Amino acid sequence: MADTNQYCPGKKFRDPWDKAIVELEQRIREYPEDISAYIGLAEYYITLWCFGFLSRKESLPKAKEAAERAMRLDANSSAVHTVLGMLKLNDWDWAGAEQEFQNAIELDANDPKPHHWYALYLSAMGRHKQALSESMQAVAIEPSATYKTGLGSILYFAKDFDRMTEVMEEVVAQDPSFAPGYDWLGMAYVQLGRYEESIQVYQKAVALADGAAEVKAGLAHAYGIAGREAEARAILDELLTLSKKWYIPPVQIAFVYVGLGELEKTFDMLEIAYRERAWELVFLRVEPWFAHLHSQPRFVKLLKALHFPERTES
């Protein structure tokens, strides 16, 4: 894991996860048969990867090792199968991921986590009605800001931005300190053309997330779409500078470029992301910010390379 005693983008936001990893590693040293510690360790490493704090090589091998040890301890654990599904999704093993999430739900239908992750999988596959059903089940089991934000993301990928806005406004009212809530609300406002409101909530998200690159890139995208080019480029320059020292997900930089209308640089970053097997590419086919690129040859090539299954619903 990176040296988190130094400042890094979003350090205060990621600190709880880093501390949890240290505690779980200590727990494993003391109690090597504690399956929950291995599951938690795998989940935290996957989370740091998905939030763009660690590179794939820094995070996923450790997550896989922990998941495999948990699997050896209990092959019938719903939580283990959920983690395996998360890992297969990150490996673009579409069929394998779906099977693991289904296994997890069959083993424990009252755990919101496999419903949440299965919803994300279904959304990425363009199976939006099924995704919405699974996400709503997760929220019904645990109506937390986290799972409601998951529901907001499903509505985002389904392009139901009015309903997404309602959900995300409810999230930030429920938990005013929850950075992802403002992040996704900013995305909803962008899609509705409410640019100044989007910028305001994105600024709140950036502050709460301690300048995390994933959130700052969204703010820069909003600036670009709103025609505030100088502010967008200032963040772009900052992210490019930070990327010389810290891992900055290339898709996040692509989001800034596409907001500025620089398509060739957008594709350059997406192709780097493909070589890195970036997390965000799981949603490439359904990402609204890239919807206008689908007829572009470089985008078509990327979609083909990901080998998404054919859509089974509109």
C-alpha positions as a printed NumPy array, in Angstrom:
array([[  0.   ,   0.   ,   0.   ],
       [  1.19 ,   3.536,  -0.743],
       [  2.766,   5.568,   2.044],
       [ -0.319,   7.305,   3.387],
       [  1.689,   9.276,   5.954],
       [  2.397,  11.615,   3.05 ],
       [ -0.351,  13.829,   1.679],
       [ -2.121,  12.317,  -1.286],
       [ -5.272,  13.446,  -3.105],
       [ -8.232,  12.612,  -0.878],
       [ -6.077,  11.475,   2.054],
       [ -8.616,  12.3  ,   4.766],
       [-11.356,  10.616,   2.734],
       [ -9.377,   7.39 ,   2.294],
       [ -7.831,   7.301,   5.777],
       [-10.623,   5.189,   7.352],
       [-10.105,   2.48 ,   4.727],
       [ -6.333,   2.495,   5.18 ],
       [ -6.723,   2.237,   8.951],
       [ -9.227,  -0.589,   8.58 ],
       [ -6.769,  -2.519,   6.405],
       [ -4.044,  -2.191,   9.051],
       [ -6.449,  -3.396,  11.732],
       [ -7.629,  -6.345,   9.633],
       [ -4.075,  -7.398,   8.817],
       [ -3.323,  -7.375,  12.545],
       [ -6.49 ,  -9.375,  13.184],
       [ -5.407, -11.995,  10.645],
       [ -1.996, -12.317,  12.281],
       [ -3.693, -12.989,  15.613],
       [ -6.61 , -15.072,  14.321],
       [ -5.692, -16.605,  10.944],
       [ -9.002, -18.498,  10.743],
       [-11.154, -15.333,  10.948],
       [-13.016, -15.407,   7.642],
       [-14.619, -12.003,   8.205],
       [-11.176, -10.389,   8.356],
       [-10.202, -11.794,   4.95 ],
       [-13.52 , -10.713,   3.434],
       [-13.155,  -7.223,   4.88 ],
       [ -9.573,  -6.962,   3.635],
       [-10.609,  -7.941,   0.107],
       [-13.492,  -5.475,   0.132],
       [-11.347,  -2.567,   1.318],
       [ -8.695,  -3.161,  -1.338],
       [-11.383,  -3.347,  -4.018],
       [-12.917,  -0.138,  -2.657],
       [ -9.588,   1.713,  -2.813],
       [ -9.216,   0.548,  -6.425],
       [-12.755,   1.555,  -7.408],
       [-12.353,   4.996,  -5.836],
       [ -9.114,   5.493,  -7.737],
       [ -6.788,   5.628,  -4.732],
       [ -4.706,   2.582,  -5.652],
       [ -3.647,   1.147,  -8.984],
       [ -4.784,  -2.273, -10.056],
       [ -1.438,  -3.874,  -9.261],
       [ -1.416,  -2.284,  -5.782],
       [ -4.881,  -3.476,  -4.866],
       [ -6.427,  -6.393,  -6.725],
       [ -3.707,  -9.035,  -6.141],
       [ -4.066,  -8.452,  -2.387],
       [ -7.852,  -8.549,  -2.667],
       [ -7.682, -11.811,  -4.611],
       [ -5.336, -13.411,  -2.118],
       [ -7.64 , -12.493,   0.776],
       [-10.721, -13.713,  -1.104],
       [ -9.076, -17.034,  -1.938],
       [ -8.149, -17.59 ,   1.708],
       [-11.723, -16.789,   2.737],
       [-13.034, -19.21 ,   0.114],
       [-10.84 , -21.982,   1.532],
       [-12.286, -21.333,   4.984],
       [-15.942, -21.35 ,   3.879],
       [-17.005, -22.005,   0.306],
       [-20.659, -21.515,   1.263],
       [-20.331, -17.974,   2.558],
       [-22.528, -15.45 ,   0.748],
       [-20.011, -12.696,   1.525],
       [-17.199, -14.709,  -0.061],
       [-19.172, -15.159,  -3.274],
       [-19.99 , -11.447,  -3.321],
       [-16.29 , -10.59 ,  -3.15 ],
       [-15.495, -13.144,  -5.839],
       [-18.169, -11.541,  -8.008],
       [-16.623,  -8.119,  -7.423],
       [-13.236,  -9.457,  -8.499],
       [-14.618, -11.179, -11.588],
       [-16.413,  -7.968, -12.544],
       [-13.102,  -6.122, -12.304],
       [-11.525,  -8.815, -14.492],
       [-14.275,  -8.338, -17.107],
       [-15.389, -11.933, -16.583],
       [-19.01 , -11.04 , -17.223],
       [-20.528, -14.518, -16.97 ],
       [-18.426, -15.442, -13.957],
       [-19.374, -12.258, -12.104],
       [-23.075, -12.806, -12.648],
       [-22.845, -16.398, -11.415],
       [-21.035, -15.358,  -8.238],
       [-23.565, -12.632,  -7.427],
       [-26.418, -15.051,  -8.004],
       [-24.701, -17.594,  -5.762],
       [-24.292, -14.971,  -3.042],
       [-27.959, -13.956,  -3.166],
       [-29.067, -17.584,  -3.102],
       [-26.971, -18.159,   0.012],
       [-28.232, -15.017,   1.8  ],
       [-30.987, -12.981,   0.171],
       [-31.183, -10.693,   3.215],
       [-27.707,  -9.229,   2.77 ],
       [-27.942,  -5.942,   0.81 ],
       [-24.381,  -6.125,  -0.534],
       [-24.813,  -8.845,  -3.187],
       [-28.02 ,  -7.177,  -4.411],
       [-26.112,  -3.876,  -4.694],
       [-23.217,  -5.379,  -6.615],
       [-25.444,  -7.513,  -8.814],
       [-27.349,  -4.323,  -9.662],
       [-24.109,  -2.645, -10.742],
       [-23.249,  -5.65 , -12.9  ],
       [-26.71 ,  -5.67 , -14.517],
       [-26.509,  -1.933, -15.135],
       [-23.132,  -2.279, -16.847],
       [-24.642,  -4.939, -19.075],
       [-27.493,  -2.61 , -20.043],
       [-30.09 ,  -4.684, -18.17 ],
       [-31.531,  -1.643, -16.461],
       [-34.91 ,  -2.973, -15.302],
       [-33.287,  -5.911, -13.54 ],
       [-30.611,  -3.618, -12.118],
       [-33.239,  -1.308, -10.658],
       [-35.031,  -4.231,  -9.04 ],
       [-31.854,  -5.515,  -7.369],
       [-30.805,  -2.047,  -6.217],
       [-34.225,  -1.377,  -4.715],
       [-33.958,  -4.657,  -2.819],
       [-30.633,  -3.527,  -1.366],
       [-32.189,  -0.227,  -0.244],
       [-35.221,  -1.996,   1.201],
       [-32.923,  -4.167,   3.335],
       [-30.65 ,  -1.284,   4.371],
       [-31.773,   2.267,   3.484],
       [-28.318,   3.766,   4.044],
       [-26.754,   6.613,   2.1  ],
       [-24.406,   4.083,   0.496],
       [-27.127,   1.868,  -0.965],
       [-29.316,   4.827,  -1.928],
       [-26.332,   6.256,  -3.802],
       [-26.065,   2.864,  -5.483],
       [-29.686,   3.284,  -6.555],
       [-28.825,   6.742,  -7.86 ],
       [-26.032,   5.255,  -9.951],
       [-28.406,   2.682, -11.455],
       [-30.816,   5.462, -12.431],
       [-27.882,   7.425, -13.887],
       [-26.814,   4.608, -16.178],
       [-30.472,   4.047, -17.124],
       [-30.626,   7.773, -18.015],
       [-33.525,   8.421, -15.622],
       [-32.001,  11.69 , -14.422],
       [-35.125,  13.217, -12.884],
       [-35.637,  10.262, -10.593],
       [-31.91 ,  10.082,  -9.92 ],
       [-31.988,  13.702,  -8.79 ],
       [-34.8  ,  12.956,  -6.34 ],
       [-32.863,  10.028,  -4.87 ],
       [-29.595,  11.917,  -4.562],
       [-31.228,  14.996,  -3.032],
       [-32.697,  12.634,  -0.442],
       [-29.23 ,  11.15 ,   0.175],
       [-27.521,  14.48 ,   0.889],
       [-30.416,  15.477,   3.146],
       [-30.067,  12.165,   4.995],
       [-26.281,  12.472,   5.385],
       [-24.881,  15.973,   4.678],
       [-21.311,  14.743,   5.26 ],
       [-21.444,  11.941,   2.65 ],
       [-19.174,  13.016,  -0.208],
       [-20.386,  10.441,  -2.784],
       [-23.91 ,  11.77 ,  -2.366],
       [-22.886,  15.215,  -3.595],
       [-20.7  ,  13.659,  -6.291],
       [-23.59 ,  11.748,  -7.84 ],
       [-26.013,  14.638,  -7.342],
       [-23.584,  16.763,  -9.336],
       [-23.7  ,  14.178, -12.111],
       [-27.495,  14.287, -12.128],
       [-27.553,  18.075, -12.369],
       [-25.073,  18.015, -15.263],
       [-27.317,  15.694, -17.225],
       [-30.301,  17.961, -16.611],
       [-28.359,  21.021, -17.76 ],
       [-28.412,  22.524, -14.277],
       [-24.737,  23.41 , -14.524],
       [-24.36 ,  26.046, -11.822],
       [-26.136,  23.818,  -9.293],
       [-23.923,  20.95 , -10.401],
       [-20.779,  23.   ,  -9.824],
       [-21.971,  24.042,  -6.374],
       [-22.628,  20.487,  -5.184],
       [-19.428,  19.23 ,  -6.811],
       [-17.478,  21.853,  -4.885],
       [-19.092,  20.511,  -1.713],
       [-18.152,  16.957,  -2.737],
       [-14.529,  17.967,  -3.387],
       [-14.289,  19.573,   0.051],
       [-15.802,  16.555,   1.803],
       [-13.606,  14.14 ,  -0.173],
       [-10.449,  16.132,   0.608],
       [ -9.739,  16.741,  -3.071],
       [-10.025,  13.117,  -4.191],
       [ -9.165,  12.893,  -7.896],
       [-12.335,  10.996,  -8.786],
       [-14.495,  13.819,  -7.423],
       [-12.33 ,  16.652,  -8.746],
       [-12.523,  15.2  , -12.238],
       [-16.314,  15.371, -12.039],
       [-16.116,  19.032, -11.047],
       [-13.773,  19.694, -13.974],
       [-16.188,  17.922, -16.326],
       [-19.011,  20.108, -15.05 ],
       [-16.882,  23.228, -15.566],
       [-16.121,  22.14 , -19.119],
       [-19.74 ,  21.386, -20.013],
       [-20.791,  24.719, -18.464],
       [-18.315,  26.588, -20.67 ],
       [-16.017,  27.531, -17.79 ],
       [-12.957,  26.305, -19.658],
       [-10.267,  28.031, -17.597],
       [-11.486,  26.398, -14.387],
       [-11.75 ,  23.001, -16.073],
       [ -8.202,  23.287, -17.416],
       [ -6.857,  24.346, -14.035],
       [ -8.12 ,  21.073, -12.528],
       [ -6.905,  19.107, -15.561],
       [ -3.397,  20.533, -15.11 ],
       [ -3.545,  19.676, -11.412],
       [ -4.586,  16.077, -12.111],
       [ -1.866,  15.633, -14.736],
       [  0.715,  16.958, -12.29 ],
       [ -0.547,  14.711,  -9.492],
       [ -0.422,  11.698, -11.822],
       [  3.38 ,  11.96 , -11.895],
       [  3.459,  10.966,  -8.224],
       [  0.123,   9.339,  -7.412],
       [ -2.194,   6.965,  -9.216],
       [ -4.856,   9.01 , -11.004],
       [ -7.366,   6.879, -12.954],
       [ -7.052,   7.627, -16.67 ],
       [-10.819,   7.467, -17.147],
       [-11.183,  10.37 , -14.732],
       [ -8.861,  12.441, -16.908],
       [-10.866,  11.288, -19.941],
       [-13.988,  12.702, -18.268],
       [-12.307,  16.109, -18.111],
       [-11.215,  15.963, -21.743],
       [-14.658,  14.932, -22.969],
       [-16.19 ,  17.812, -21.017],
       [-13.821,  20.129, -22.876],
       [-14.722,  18.547, -26.208],
       [-11.211,  17.192, -26.801],
       [-12.161,  13.824, -28.252],
       [ -8.775,  12.581, -29.423],
       [ -7.29 ,  13.104, -25.965],
       [-10.389,  11.471, -24.486],
       [ -9.742,   8.379, -26.601],
       [ -6.042,   8.439, -25.73 ],
       [ -6.908,   8.241, -22.031],
       [ -9.555,   5.559, -22.58 ],
       [ -7.029,   3.433, -24.444],
       [ -4.577,   3.815, -21.546],
       [ -7.427,   2.784, -19.238],
       [ -8.025,  -0.285, -21.382],
       [ -4.387,  -1.322, -21.108],
       [ -4.653,  -0.881, -17.317],
       [ -7.995,  -2.76 , -17.252],
       [ -9.468,   0.19 , -15.369],
       [-12.497,  -0.227, -13.113],
       [-14.523,   2.526, -14.775],
       [-14.494,   0.726, -18.132],
       [-16.956,  -1.781, -16.68 ],
       [-19.577,   0.915, -17.37 ],
       [-18.198,   2.112, -20.7  ],
       [-21.21 ,   0.986, -22.726],
       [-23.747,   2.762, -20.493],
       [-21.802,   5.872, -19.352],
       [-23.913,   8.922, -20.317],
       [-20.861,  11.2  , -20.533],
       [-19.606,   9.047, -23.413],
       [-22.977,   8.455, -25.094],
       [-22.196,  10.811, -28.001],
       [-19.008,   8.875, -28.791],
       [-20.603,   5.539, -29.669],
       [-20.329,   6.036, -33.424],
       [-16.649,   7.02 , -33.261],
       [-14.33 ,   4.298, -34.636],
       [-11.947,   4.371, -31.656],
       [-14.867,   4.012, -29.257],
       [-16.395,   1.187, -31.279],
       [-13.047,  -0.615, -31.167],
       [-12.886,  -0.258, -27.385],
       [-16.391,  -1.629, -26.923],
       [-15.562,  -4.639, -29.085],
       [-12.375,  -5.269, -27.106],
       [-14.362,  -5.488, -23.858],
       [-16.544,  -8.31 , -25.264],
       [-19.732,  -7.206, -23.554],
       [-22.579,  -9.723, -23.927],
       [-25.488,  -8.74 , -26.111],
       [-28.134,  -6.666, -24.385],
       [-31.15 ,  -8.666, -23.252],
       [-33.501,  -5.732, -22.68 ],
       [-34.02 ,  -2.239, -24.058]])
